[in-house]
Amino acid sequence: MASVTPFDDYYDLVEAARELAIHPQSLRRLIKQNKIPATMFAGKYLIARDKLEMFKSNYDPRPGRKPIRRLL
């Protein structure tokens, strides 16, 4: 029987950074800019899996300014 822990629905900072293919320090900056919701627990950031998936669907990890999408 597999045990279920309350933290199975969360990534820690390093796991989430790997999932986004960015450096953990970059992810920490995004958290401090309130672009990714995270919870501090026991000195570590925890990011909900569903929130990270929503962020990942719209995130472009390339540095610099992004082109503005115009309709016409």
PQR file of N, CA, C, O and H, with PARSE charges and radii, in Angstrom:
ATOM      1  N   MET A   1       0.839  -1.163   0.000 -0.4000 1.5000
ATOM      2  CA  MET A   1       0.000   0.000   0.000 -0.0000 2.0000
ATOM      3  C   MET A   1       0.898   1.244   0.000  0.5500 1.7000
ATOM      4  O   MET A   1       1.797   1.366   0.831 -0.5500 1.4000
ATOM      5  N   ALA A   2       0.651   2.149  -0.921 -0.4000 1.5000
ATOM      6  CA  ALA A   2       1.441   3.373  -1.027 -0.0000 2.0000
ATOM      7  C   ALA A   2       0.927   4.404  -0.030  0.5500 1.7000
ATOM      8  O   ALA A   2      -0.275   4.636   0.094 -0.5500 1.4000
ATOM      9  H   ALA A   2      -0.080   2.050  -1.596  0.4000 1.0000
ATOM     10  N   SER A   3       1.869   5.012   0.672 -0.4000 1.5000
ATOM     11  CA  SER A   3       1.442   6.039   1.626 -0.0000 2.0000
ATOM     12  C   SER A   3       1.339   7.388   0.912  0.5500 1.7000
ATOM     13  O   SER A   3       2.150   7.714   0.045 -0.5500 1.4000
ATOM     14  H   SER A   3       2.846   4.823   0.571  0.4000 1.0000
ATOM     15  N   VAL A   4       0.349   8.142   1.288 -0.4000 1.5000
ATOM     16  CA  VAL A   4       0.111   9.444   0.694 -0.0000 2.0000
ATOM     17  C   VAL A   4       0.480  10.502   1.730  0.5500 1.7000
ATOM     18  O   VAL A   4      -0.018  10.481   2.856 -0.5500 1.4000
ATOM     19  H   VAL A   4      -0.310   7.878   1.992  0.4000 1.0000
ATOM     20  N   THR A   5       1.354  11.423   1.340 -0.4000 1.5000
ATOM     21  CA  THR A   5       1.725  12.496   2.247 -0.0000 2.0000
ATOM     22  C   THR A   5       1.040  13.786   1.801  0.5500 1.7000
ATOM     23  O   THR A   5       0.643  13.907   0.642 -0.5500 1.4000
ATOM     24  H   THR A   5       1.758  11.440   0.425  0.4000 1.0000
ATOM     25  N   PRO A   6       0.901  14.737   2.701 -0.5600 1.5000
ATOM     26  CA  PRO A   6       0.244  15.995   2.315  0.2800 2.0000
ATOM     27  C   PRO A   6       1.044  16.794   1.286  0.5500 1.7000
ATOM     28  O   PRO A   6       0.516  17.724   0.676 -0.5500 1.4000
ATOM     29  N   PHE A   7       2.309  16.438   1.093 -0.4000 1.5000
ATOM     30  CA  PHE A   7       3.168  17.194   0.183 -0.0000 2.0000
ATOM     31  C   PHE A   7       3.233  16.597  -1.217  0.5500 1.7000
ATOM     32  O   PHE A   7       3.998  17.081  -2.051 -0.5500 1.4000
ATOM     33  H   PHE A   7       2.739  15.683   1.588  0.4000 1.0000
ATOM     34  N   ASP A   8       2.454  15.565  -1.495 -0.4000 1.5000
ATOM     35  CA  ASP A   8       2.466  14.960  -2.827 -0.0000 2.0000
ATOM     36  C   ASP A   8       1.931  15.901  -3.895  0.5500 1.7000
ATOM     37  O   ASP A   8       2.261  15.744  -5.071 -0.5500 1.4000
ATOM     38  H   ASP A   8       1.833  15.172  -0.817  0.4000 1.0000
ATOM     39  N   ASP A   9       1.117  16.871  -3.514 -0.4000 1.5000
ATOM     40  CA  ASP A   9       0.542  17.805  -4.475 -0.0000 2.0000
ATOM     41  C   ASP A   9       1.393  19.056  -4.654  0.5500 1.7000
ATOM     42  O   ASP A   9       0.954  20.026  -5.272 -0.5500 1.4000
ATOM     43  H   ASP A   9       0.849  16.998  -2.559  0.4000 1.0000
ATOM     44  N   TYR A  10       2.605  19.036  -4.116 -0.4000 1.5000
ATOM     45  CA  TYR A  10       3.480  20.208  -4.175 -0.0000 2.0000
ATOM     46  C   TYR A  10       4.855  19.857  -4.727  0.5500 1.7000
ATOM     47  O   TYR A  10       5.353  18.745  -4.545 -0.5500 1.4000
ATOM     48  H   TYR A  10       2.962  18.248  -3.614  0.4000 1.0000
ATOM     49  N   TYR A  11       5.454  20.827  -5.403 -0.4000 1.5000
ATOM     50  CA  TYR A  11       6.859  20.743  -5.805 -0.0000 2.0000
ATOM     51  C   TYR A  11       7.663  21.616  -4.860  0.5500 1.7000
ATOM     52  O   TYR A  11       7.162  22.634  -4.382 -0.5500 1.4000
ATOM     53  H   TYR A  11       5.049  21.730  -5.550  0.4000 1.0000
ATOM     54  N   ASP A  12       8.907  21.233  -4.580 -0.4000 1.5000
ATOM     55  CA  ASP A  12       9.777  22.176  -3.900 -0.0000 2.0000
ATOM     56  C   ASP A  12      10.433  23.046  -4.975  0.5500 1.7000
ATOM     57  O   ASP A  12      10.198  22.843  -6.166 -0.5500 1.4000
ATOM     58  H   ASP A  12       9.314  20.406  -4.968  0.4000 1.0000
ATOM     59  N   LEU A  13      11.236  23.993  -4.565 -0.4000 1.5000
ATOM     60  CA  LEU A  13      11.799  24.978  -5.492 -0.0000 2.0000
ATOM     61  C   LEU A  13      12.623  24.318  -6.597  0.5500 1.7000
ATOM     62  O   LEU A  13      12.480  24.671  -7.768 -0.5500 1.4000
ATOM     63  H   LEU A  13      11.426  24.158  -3.597  0.4000 1.0000
ATOM     64  N   VAL A  14      13.479  23.370  -6.240 -0.4000 1.5000
ATOM     65  CA  VAL A  14      14.364  22.734  -7.229 -0.0000 2.0000
ATOM     66  C   VAL A  14      13.563  21.884  -8.212  0.5500 1.7000
ATOM     67  O   VAL A  14      13.828  21.919  -9.413 -0.5500 1.4000
ATOM     68  H   VAL A  14      13.595  23.083  -5.289  0.4000 1.0000
ATOM     69  N   GLU A  15      12.593  21.126  -7.720 -0.4000 1.5000
ATOM     70  CA  GLU A  15      11.762  20.303  -8.610 -0.0000 2.0000
ATOM     71  C   GLU A  15      10.967  21.173  -9.581  0.5500 1.7000
ATOM     72  O   GLU A  15      10.865  20.859 -10.767 -0.5500 1.4000
ATOM     73  H   GLU A  15      12.378  21.097  -6.744  0.4000 1.0000
ATOM     74  N   ALA A  16      10.408  22.261  -9.071 -0.4000 1.5000
ATOM     75  CA  ALA A  16       9.622  23.163  -9.923 -0.0000 2.0000
ATOM     76  C   ALA A  16      10.511  23.825 -10.962  0.5500 1.7000
ATOM     77  O   ALA A  16      10.098  23.981 -12.111 -0.5500 1.4000
ATOM     78  H   ALA A  16      10.490  22.516  -8.107  0.4000 1.0000
ATOM     79  N   ALA A  17      11.720  24.218 -10.584 -0.4000 1.5000
ATOM     80  CA  ALA A  17      12.654  24.830 -11.532 -0.0000 2.0000
ATOM     81  C   ALA A  17      13.019  23.832 -12.625  0.5500 1.7000
ATOM     82  O   ALA A  17      13.112  24.201 -13.796 -0.5500 1.4000
ATOM     83  H   ALA A  17      12.055  24.091  -9.650  0.4000 1.0000
ATOM     84  N   ARG A  18      13.226  22.583 -12.255 -0.4000 1.5000
ATOM     85  CA  ARG A  18      13.509  21.544 -13.256 -0.0000 2.0000
ATOM     86  C   ARG A  18      12.334  21.378 -14.214  0.5500 1.7000
ATOM     87  O   ARG A  18      12.525  21.226 -15.421 -0.5500 1.4000
ATOM     88  H   ARG A  18      13.151  22.283 -11.304  0.4000 1.0000
ATOM     89  N   GLU A  19      11.137  21.406 -13.677 -0.4000 1.5000
ATOM     90  CA  GLU A  19       9.929  21.262 -14.484 -0.0000 2.0000
ATOM     91  C   GLU A  19       9.799  22.402 -15.505  0.5500 1.7000
ATOM     92  O   GLU A  19       9.345  22.184 -16.628 -0.5500 1.4000
ATOM     93  H   GLU A  19      10.982  21.530 -12.697  0.4000 1.0000
ATOM     94  N   LEU A  20      10.199  23.616 -15.107 -0.4000 1.5000
ATOM     95  CA  LEU A  20      10.135  24.783 -15.994 -0.0000 2.0000
ATOM     96  C   LEU A  20      11.390  24.950 -16.847  0.5500 1.7000
ATOM     97  O   LEU A  20      11.418  25.784 -17.752 -0.5500 1.4000
ATOM     98  H   LEU A  20      10.568  23.793 -14.194  0.4000 1.0000
ATOM     99  N   ALA A  21      12.422  24.167 -16.566 -0.4000 1.5000
ATOM    100  CA  ALA A  21      13.714  24.247 -17.269 -0.0000 2.0000
ATOM    101  C   ALA A  21      14.366  25.613 -17.074  0.5500 1.7000
ATOM    102  O   ALA A  21      14.888  26.206 -18.018 -0.5500 1.4000
ATOM    103  H   ALA A  21      12.400  23.490 -15.831  0.4000 1.0000
ATOM    104  N   ILE A  22      14.327  26.108 -15.820 -0.4000 1.5000
ATOM    105  CA  ILE A  22      14.992  27.358 -15.482 -0.0000 2.0000
ATOM    106  C   ILE A  22      15.827  27.141 -14.220  0.5500 1.7000
ATOM    107  O   ILE A  22      15.688  26.123 -13.541 -0.5500 1.4000
ATOM    108  H   ILE A  22      13.903  25.627 -15.053  0.4000 1.0000
ATOM    109  N   HIS A  23      16.683  28.095 -13.917 -0.4000 1.5000
ATOM    110  CA  HIS A  23      17.529  28.027 -12.729 -0.0000 2.0000
ATOM    111  C   HIS A  23      16.667  28.278 -11.484  0.5500 1.7000
ATOM    112  O   HIS A  23      15.745  29.091 -11.529 -0.5500 1.4000
ATOM    113  H   HIS A  23      16.796  28.921 -14.469  0.4000 1.0000
ATOM    114  N   PRO A  24      16.959  27.588 -10.376 -0.5600 1.5000
ATOM    115  CA  PRO A  24      16.181  27.822  -9.153  0.2800 2.0000
ATOM    116  C   PRO A  24      16.164  29.290  -8.697  0.5500 1.7000
ATOM    117  O   PRO A  24      15.163  29.755  -8.151 -0.5500 1.4000
ATOM    118  N   GLN A  25      17.263  30.018  -8.915 -0.4000 1.5000
ATOM    119  CA  GLN A  25      17.289  31.429  -8.533 -0.0000 2.0000
ATOM    120  C   GLN A  25      16.293  32.240  -9.376  0.5500 1.7000
ATOM    121  O   GLN A  25      15.682  33.184  -8.875 -0.5500 1.4000
ATOM    122  H   GLN A  25      18.076  29.640  -9.358  0.4000 1.0000
ATOM    123  N   SER A  26      16.131  31.873 -10.645 -0.4000 1.5000
ATOM    124  CA  SER A  26      15.146  32.541 -11.499 -0.0000 2.0000
ATOM    125  C   SER A  26      13.732  32.275 -10.992  0.5500 1.7000
ATOM    126  O   SER A  26      12.885  33.168 -10.997 -0.5500 1.4000
ATOM    127  H   SER A  26      16.627  31.105 -11.052  0.4000 1.0000
ATOM    128  N   LEU A  27      13.486  31.051 -10.557 -0.4000 1.5000
ATOM    129  CA  LEU A  27      12.170  30.721 -10.017 -0.0000 2.0000
ATOM    130  C   LEU A  27      11.933  31.481  -8.709  0.5500 1.7000
ATOM    131  O   LEU A  27      10.826  31.962  -8.465 -0.5500 1.4000
ATOM    132  H   LEU A  27      14.174  30.326 -10.553  0.4000 1.0000
ATOM    133  N   ARG A  28      12.954  31.590  -7.880 -0.4000 1.5000
ATOM    134  CA  ARG A  28      12.826  32.357  -6.633 -0.0000 2.0000
ATOM    135  C   ARG A  28      12.464  33.813  -6.939  0.5500 1.7000
ATOM    136  O   ARG A  28      11.651  34.415  -6.238 -0.5500 1.4000
ATOM    137  H   ARG A  28      13.852  31.200  -8.078  0.4000 1.0000
ATOM    138  N   ARG A  29      13.071  34.376  -7.989 -0.4000 1.5000
ATOM    139  CA  ARG A  29      12.758  35.754  -8.392 -0.0000 2.0000
ATOM    140  C   ARG A  29      11.300  35.869  -8.843  0.5500 1.7000
ATOM    141  O   ARG A  29      10.625  36.837  -8.493 -0.5500 1.4000
ATOM    142  H   ARG A  29      13.732  33.887  -8.559  0.4000 1.0000
ATOM    143  N   LEU A  30      10.811  34.901  -9.609 -0.4000 1.5000
ATOM    144  CA  LEU A  30       9.415  34.915 -10.058 -0.0000 2.0000
ATOM    145  C   LEU A  30       8.453  34.821  -8.873  0.5500 1.7000
ATOM    146  O   LEU A  30       7.389  35.440  -8.881 -0.5500 1.4000
ATOM    147  H   LEU A  30      11.360  34.115  -9.893  0.4000 1.0000
ATOM    148  N   ILE A  31       8.830  34.051  -7.863 -0.4000 1.5000
ATOM    149  CA  ILE A  31       7.995  33.938  -6.668 -0.0000 2.0000
ATOM    150  C   ILE A  31       7.964  35.272  -5.934  0.5500 1.7000
ATOM    151  O   ILE A  31       6.902  35.718  -5.500 -0.5500 1.4000
ATOM    152  H   ILE A  31       9.695  33.549  -7.857  0.4000 1.0000
ATOM    153  N   LYS A  32       9.122  35.911  -5.795 -0.4000 1.5000
ATOM    154  CA  LYS A  32       9.179  37.201  -5.093 -0.0000 2.0000
ATOM    155  C   LYS A  32       8.447  38.297  -5.856  0.5500 1.7000
ATOM    156  O   LYS A  32       7.982  39.263  -5.250 -0.5500 1.4000
ATOM    157  H   LYS A  32       9.985  35.549  -6.148  0.4000 1.0000
ATOM    158  N   GLN A  33       8.339  38.165  -7.175 -0.4000 1.5000
ATOM    159  CA  GLN A  33       7.583  39.117  -7.991 -0.0000 2.0000
ATOM    160  C   GLN A  33       6.095  38.776  -8.022  0.5500 1.7000
ATOM    161  O   GLN A  33       5.322  39.421  -8.731 -0.5500 1.4000
ATOM    162  H   GLN A  33       8.717  37.381  -7.668  0.4000 1.0000
ATOM    163  N   ASN A  34       5.699  37.774  -7.260 -0.4000 1.5000
ATOM    164  CA  ASN A  34       4.303  37.308  -7.180 -0.0000 2.0000
ATOM    165  C   ASN A  34       3.757  36.826  -8.513  0.5500 1.7000
ATOM    166  O   ASN A  34       2.561  36.955  -8.772 -0.5500 1.4000
ATOM    167  H   ASN A  34       6.327  37.250  -6.684  0.4000 1.0000
ATOM    168  N   LYS A  35       4.611  36.275  -9.358 -0.4000 1.5000
ATOM    169  CA  LYS A  35       4.152  35.721 -10.633 -0.0000 2.0000
ATOM    170  C   LYS A  35       3.776  34.250 -10.487  0.5500 1.7000
ATOM    171  O   LYS A  35       3.005  33.717 -11.284 -0.5500 1.4000
ATOM    172  H   LYS A  35       5.583  36.171  -9.147  0.4000 1.0000
ATOM    173  N   ILE A  36       4.322  33.603  -9.466 -0.4000 1.5000
ATOM    174  CA  ILE A  36       3.982  32.215  -9.149 -0.0000 2.0000
ATOM    175  C   ILE A  36       3.584  32.164  -7.679  0.5500 1.7000
ATOM    176  O   ILE A  36       4.355  32.601  -6.825 -0.5500 1.4000
ATOM    177  H   ILE A  36       4.948  34.036  -8.818  0.4000 1.0000
ATOM    178  N   PRO A  37       2.402  31.644  -7.362 -0.5600 1.5000
ATOM    179  CA  PRO A  37       2.039  31.533  -5.948  0.2800 2.0000
ATOM    180  C   PRO A  37       2.819  30.398  -5.287  0.5500 1.7000
ATOM    181  O   PRO A  37       2.864  29.280  -5.799 -0.5500 1.4000
ATOM    182  N   ALA A  38       3.424  30.701  -4.157 -0.4000 1.5000
ATOM    183  CA  ALA A  38       4.190  29.700  -3.420 -0.0000 2.0000
ATOM    184  C   ALA A  38       3.983  29.919  -1.930  0.5500 1.7000
ATOM    185  O   ALA A  38       3.651  31.016  -1.479 -0.5500 1.4000
ATOM    186  H   ALA A  38       3.388  31.610  -3.742  0.4000 1.0000
ATOM    187  N   THR A  39       4.189  28.850  -1.185 -0.4000 1.5000
ATOM    188  CA  THR A  39       4.048  28.897   0.267 -0.0000 2.0000
ATOM    189  C   THR A  39       5.391  28.560   0.887  0.5500 1.7000
ATOM    190  O   THR A  39       6.061  27.620   0.458 -0.5500 1.4000
ATOM    191  H   THR A  39       4.459  27.959  -1.551  0.4000 1.0000
ATOM    192  N   MET A  40       5.786  29.325   1.893 -0.4000 1.5000
ATOM    193  CA  MET A  40       7.014  29.028   2.621 -0.0000 2.0000
ATOM    194  C   MET A  40       6.666  28.066   3.754  0.5500 1.7000
ATOM    195  O   MET A  40       5.819  28.365   4.596 -0.5500 1.4000
ATOM    196  H   MET A  40       5.242  30.088   2.242  0.4000 1.0000
ATOM    197  N   PHE A  41       7.330  26.904   3.767 -0.4000 1.5000
ATOM    198  CA  PHE A  41       7.097  25.923   4.816 -0.0000 2.0000
ATOM    199  C   PHE A  41       8.440  25.370   5.251  0.5500 1.7000
ATOM    200  O   PHE A  41       9.184  24.816   4.442 -0.5500 1.4000
ATOM    201  H   PHE A  41       8.017  26.661   3.083  0.4000 1.0000
ATOM    202  N   ALA A  42       8.748  25.519   6.522 -0.4000 1.5000
ATOM    203  CA  ALA A  42      10.005  25.021   7.102 -0.0000 2.0000
ATOM    204  C   ALA A  42      11.216  25.553   6.335  0.5500 1.7000
ATOM    205  O   ALA A  42      12.199  24.840   6.133 -0.5500 1.4000
ATOM    206  H   ALA A  42       8.143  25.969   7.179  0.4000 1.0000
ATOM    207  N   GLY A  43      11.131  26.819   5.910 -0.4000 1.5000
ATOM    208  CA  GLY A  43      12.266  27.435   5.229 -0.0000 2.0000
ATOM    209  C   GLY A  43      12.390  27.103   3.757  0.5500 1.7000
ATOM    210  O   GLY A  43      13.372  27.484   3.120 -0.5500 1.4000
ATOM    211  H   GLY A  43      10.333  27.398   6.074  0.4000 1.0000
ATOM    212  N   LYS A  44      11.408  26.395   3.203 -0.4000 1.5000
ATOM    213  CA  LYS A  44      11.439  26.029   1.781 -0.0000 2.0000
ATOM    214  C   LYS A  44      10.170  26.518   1.103  0.5500 1.7000
ATOM    215  O   LYS A  44       9.096  26.551   1.704 -0.5500 1.4000
ATOM    216  H   LYS A  44      10.611  26.086   3.721  0.4000 1.0000
ATOM    217  N   TYR A  45      10.314  26.896  -0.162 -0.4000 1.5000
ATOM    218  CA  TYR A  45       9.138  27.251  -0.951 -0.0000 2.0000
ATOM    219  C   TYR A  45       8.471  25.983  -1.451  0.5500 1.7000
ATOM    220  O   TYR A  45       9.138  25.063  -1.925 -0.5500 1.4000
ATOM    221  H   TYR A  45      11.186  26.868  -0.651  0.4000 1.0000
ATOM    222  N   LEU A  46       7.150  25.940  -1.340 -0.4000 1.5000
ATOM    223  CA  LEU A  46       6.356  24.859  -1.904 -0.0000 2.0000
ATOM    224  C   LEU A  46       5.392  25.458  -2.911  0.5500 1.7000
ATOM    225  O   LEU A  46       4.722  26.453  -2.634 -0.5500 1.4000
ATOM    226  H   LEU A  46       6.608  26.688  -0.955  0.4000 1.0000
ATOM    227  N   ILE A  47       5.330  24.831  -4.099 -0.4000 1.5000
ATOM    228  CA  ILE A  47       4.483  25.322  -5.180 -0.0000 2.0000
ATOM    229  C   ILE A  47       3.505  24.211  -5.543  0.5500 1.7000
ATOM    230  O   ILE A  47       3.909  23.083  -5.824 -0.5500 1.4000
ATOM    231  H   ILE A  47       5.874  24.022  -4.323  0.4000 1.0000
ATOM    232  N   ALA A  48       2.225  24.538  -5.535 -0.4000 1.5000
ATOM    233  CA  ALA A  48       1.188  23.551  -5.865 -0.0000 2.0000
ATOM    234  C   ALA A  48       1.362  23.096  -7.316  0.5500 1.7000
ATOM    235  O   ALA A  48       1.625  23.907  -8.203 -0.5500 1.4000
ATOM    236  H   ALA A  48       1.897  25.455  -5.307  0.4000 1.0000
ATOM    237  N   ARG A  49       1.215  21.808  -7.541 -0.4000 1.5000
ATOM    238  CA  ARG A  49       1.402  21.246  -8.888 -0.0000 2.0000
ATOM    239  C   ARG A  49       0.448  21.866  -9.906  0.5500 1.7000
ATOM    240  O   ARG A  49       0.860  22.194 -11.019 -0.5500 1.4000
ATOM    241  H   ARG A  49       1.002  21.149  -6.820  0.4000 1.0000
ATOM    242  N   ASP A  50      -0.817  22.029  -9.537 -0.4000 1.5000
ATOM    243  CA  ASP A  50      -1.781  22.580 -10.490 -0.0000 2.0000
ATOM    244  C   ASP A  50      -1.466  24.042 -10.822  0.5500 1.7000
ATOM    245  O   ASP A  50      -1.644  24.467 -11.964 -0.5500 1.4000
ATOM    246  H   ASP A  50      -1.152  21.763  -8.633  0.4000 1.0000
ATOM    247  N   LYS A  51      -1.003  24.811  -9.839 -0.4000 1.5000
ATOM    248  CA  LYS A  51      -0.637  26.211 -10.095 -0.0000 2.0000
ATOM    249  C   LYS A  51       0.579  26.291 -11.004  0.5500 1.7000
ATOM    250  O   LYS A  51       0.652  27.153 -11.880 -0.5500 1.4000
ATOM    251  H   LYS A  51      -0.858  24.467  -8.911  0.4000 1.0000
ATOM    252  N   LEU A  52       1.535  25.388 -10.794 -0.4000 1.5000
ATOM    253  CA  LEU A  52       2.729  25.377 -11.645 -0.0000 2.0000
ATOM    254  C   LEU A  52       2.367  24.994 -13.076  0.5500 1.7000
ATOM    255  O   LEU A  52       2.912  25.559 -14.024 -0.5500 1.4000
ATOM    256  H   LEU A  52       1.476  24.688 -10.083  0.4000 1.0000
ATOM    257  N   GLU A  53       1.464  24.053 -13.238 -0.4000 1.5000
ATOM    258  CA  GLU A  53       1.040  23.656 -14.587 -0.0000 2.0000
ATOM    259  C   GLU A  53       0.342  24.811 -15.304  0.5500 1.7000
ATOM    260  O   GLU A  53       0.545  25.004 -16.503 -0.5500 1.4000
ATOM    261  H   GLU A  53       1.021  23.594 -12.468  0.4000 1.0000
ATOM    262  N   MET A  54      -0.480  25.580 -14.584 -0.4000 1.5000
ATOM    263  CA  MET A  54      -1.137  26.740 -15.200 -0.0000 2.0000
ATOM    264  C   MET A  54      -0.099  27.783 -15.609  0.5500 1.7000
ATOM    265  O   MET A  54      -0.186  28.355 -16.696 -0.5500 1.4000
ATOM    266  H   MET A  54      -0.645  25.423 -13.611  0.4000 1.0000
ATOM    267  N   PHE A  55       0.879  28.029 -14.745 -0.4000 1.5000
ATOM    268  CA  PHE A  55       1.920  29.002 -15.050 -0.0000 2.0000
ATOM    269  C   PHE A  55       2.757  28.521 -16.237  0.5500 1.7000
ATOM    270  O   PHE A  55       3.085  29.304 -17.129 -0.5500 1.4000
ATOM    271  H   PHE A  55       0.950  27.564 -13.862  0.4000 1.0000
ATOM    272  N   LYS A  56       3.096  27.241 -16.244 -0.4000 1.5000
ATOM    273  CA  LYS A  56       3.948  26.661 -17.283 -0.0000 2.0000
ATOM    274  C   LYS A  56       3.298  26.755 -18.663  0.5500 1.7000
ATOM    275  O   LYS A  56       4.002  26.897 -19.662 -0.5500 1.4000
ATOM    276  H   LYS A  56       2.830  26.605 -15.520  0.4000 1.0000
ATOM    277  N   SER A  57       1.989  26.679 -18.734 -0.4000 1.5000
ATOM    278  CA  SER A  57       1.307  26.726 -20.026 -0.0000 2.0000
ATOM    279  C   SER A  57       1.448  28.092 -20.706  0.5500 1.7000
ATOM    280  O   SER A  57       1.335  28.183 -21.929 -0.5500 1.4000
ATOM    281  H   SER A  57       1.417  26.564 -17.922  0.4000 1.0000
ATOM    282  N   ASN A  58       1.692  29.151 -19.931 -0.4000 1.5000
ATOM    283  CA  ASN A  58       1.822  30.497 -20.495 -0.0000 2.0000
ATOM    284  C   ASN A  58       3.224  31.076 -20.384  0.5500 1.7000
ATOM    285  O   ASN A  58       3.451  32.201 -20.829 -0.5500 1.4000
ATOM    286  H   ASN A  58       1.784  29.077 -18.938  0.4000 1.0000
ATOM    287  N   TYR A  59       4.172  30.343 -19.805 -0.4000 1.5000
ATOM    288  CA  TYR A  59       5.488  30.891 -19.515 -0.0000 2.0000
ATOM    289  C   TYR A  59       6.447  30.689 -20.686  0.5500 1.7000
ATOM    290  O   TYR A  59       6.514  29.611 -21.278 -0.5500 1.4000
ATOM    291  H   TYR A  59       3.987  29.430 -19.443  0.4000 1.0000
ATOM    292  N   ASP A  60       7.191  31.755 -21.008 -0.4000 1.5000
ATOM    293  CA  ASP A  60       8.226  31.703 -22.031 -0.0000 2.0000
ATOM    294  C   ASP A  60       9.564  31.961 -21.332  0.5500 1.7000
ATOM    295  O   ASP A  60       9.822  33.093 -20.923 -0.5500 1.4000
ATOM    296  H   ASP A  60       7.137  32.630 -20.527  0.4000 1.0000
ATOM    297  N   PRO A  61      10.416  30.952 -21.183 -0.5600 1.5000
ATOM    298  CA  PRO A  61      11.646  31.124 -20.409  0.2800 2.0000
ATOM    299  C   PRO A  61      12.742  31.923 -21.112  0.5500 1.7000
ATOM    300  O   PRO A  61      13.791  32.171 -20.517 -0.5500 1.4000
ATOM    301  N   ARG A  62      12.523  32.328 -22.356 -0.4000 1.5000
ATOM    302  CA  ARG A  62      13.557  33.090 -23.057 -0.0000 2.0000
ATOM    303  C   ARG A  62      13.748  34.455 -22.410  0.5500 1.7000
ATOM    304  O   ARG A  62      12.772  35.115 -22.052 -0.5500 1.4000
ATOM    305  H   ARG A  62      11.671  32.126 -22.839  0.4000 1.0000
ATOM    306  N   PRO A  63      15.001  34.882 -22.257 -0.5600 1.5000
ATOM    307  CA  PRO A  63      15.243  36.194 -21.647  0.2800 2.0000
ATOM    308  C   PRO A  63      14.879  37.338 -22.592  0.5500 1.7000
ATOM    309  O   PRO A  63      14.765  37.150 -23.803 -0.5500 1.4000
ATOM    310  N   GLY A  64      14.701  38.516 -22.020 -0.4000 1.5000
ATOM    311  CA  GLY A  64      14.442  39.698 -22.833 -0.0000 2.0000
ATOM    312  C   GLY A  64      12.963  39.993 -22.987  0.5500 1.7000
ATOM    313  O   GLY A  64      12.104  39.286 -22.461 -0.5500 1.4000
ATOM    314  H   GLY A  64      14.794  38.669 -21.037  0.4000 1.0000
ATOM    315  N   ARG A  65      12.693  41.063 -23.725 -0.4000 1.5000
ATOM    316  CA  ARG A  65      11.304  41.477 -23.940 -0.0000 2.0000
ATOM    317  C   ARG A  65      10.632  40.550 -24.936  0.5500 1.7000
ATOM    318  O   ARG A  65      11.243  40.095 -25.903 -0.5500 1.4000
ATOM    319  H   ARG A  65      13.391  41.637 -24.152  0.4000 1.0000
ATOM    320  N   LYS A  66       9.388  40.287 -24.682 -0.4000 1.5000
ATOM    321  CA  LYS A  66       8.608  39.412 -25.562 -0.0000 2.0000
ATOM    322  C   LYS A  66       7.864  40.276 -26.575  0.5500 1.7000
ATOM    323  O   LYS A  66       7.421  41.375 -26.243 -0.5500 1.4000
ATOM    324  H   LYS A  66       8.892  40.656 -23.896  0.4000 1.0000
ATOM    325  N   PRO A  67       7.723  39.792 -27.803 -0.5600 1.5000
ATOM    326  CA  PRO A  67       6.963  40.573 -28.790  0.2800 2.0000
ATOM    327  C   PRO A  67       5.504  40.685 -28.367  0.5500 1.7000
ATOM    328  O   PRO A  67       4.925  39.747 -27.818 -0.5500 1.4000
ATOM    329  N   ILE A  68       4.931  41.831 -28.628 -0.4000 1.5000
ATOM    330  CA  ILE A  68       3.529  42.084 -28.301 -0.0000 2.0000
ATOM    331  C   ILE A  68       2.662  41.472 -29.401  0.5500 1.7000
ATOM    332  O   ILE A  68       2.883  41.720 -30.587 -0.5500 1.4000
ATOM    333  H   ILE A  68       5.401  42.593 -29.073  0.4000 1.0000
ATOM    334  N   ARG A  69       1.697  40.689 -29.007 -0.4000 1.5000
ATOM    335  CA  ARG A  69       0.796  40.094 -29.992 -0.0000 2.0000
ATOM    336  C   ARG A  69      -0.275  41.117 -30.330  0.5500 1.7000
ATOM    337  O   ARG A  69      -0.987  41.601 -29.451 -0.5500 1.4000
ATOM    338  H   ARG A  69       1.518  40.487 -28.044  0.4000 1.0000
ATOM    339  N   ARG A  70      -0.380  41.436 -31.591 -0.4000 1.5000
ATOM    340  CA  ARG A  70      -1.399  42.388 -32.047 -0.0000 2.0000
ATOM    341  C   ARG A  70      -2.382  41.662 -32.947  0.5500 1.7000
ATOM    342  O   ARG A  70      -2.008  40.779 -33.719 -0.5500 1.4000
ATOM    343  H   ARG A  70       0.199  41.043 -32.305  0.4000 1.0000
ATOM    344  N   LEU A  71      -3.630  42.046 -32.834 -0.4000 1.5000
ATOM    345  CA  LEU A  71      -4.650  41.402 -33.654 -0.0000 2.0000
ATOM    346  C   LEU A  71      -4.570  41.877 -35.101  0.5500 1.7000
ATOM    347  O   LEU A  71      -4.695  41.063 -36.016 -0.5500 1.4000
ATOM    348  H   LEU A  71      -3.934  42.764 -32.207  0.4000 1.0000
ATOM    349  N   LEU A  72      -4.366  43.167 -35.330 -0.4000 1.5000
ATOM    350  CA  LEU A  72      -4.261  43.708 -36.697 -0.0000 2.0000
ATOM    351  C   LEU A  72      -3.120  44.667 -36.811  0.5500 1.7000
ATOM    352  O   LEU A  72      -2.882  45.218 -37.886 -0.5500 1.4000
ATOM    353  H   LEU A  72      -4.264  43.828 -34.587  0.4000 1.0000
TER
END
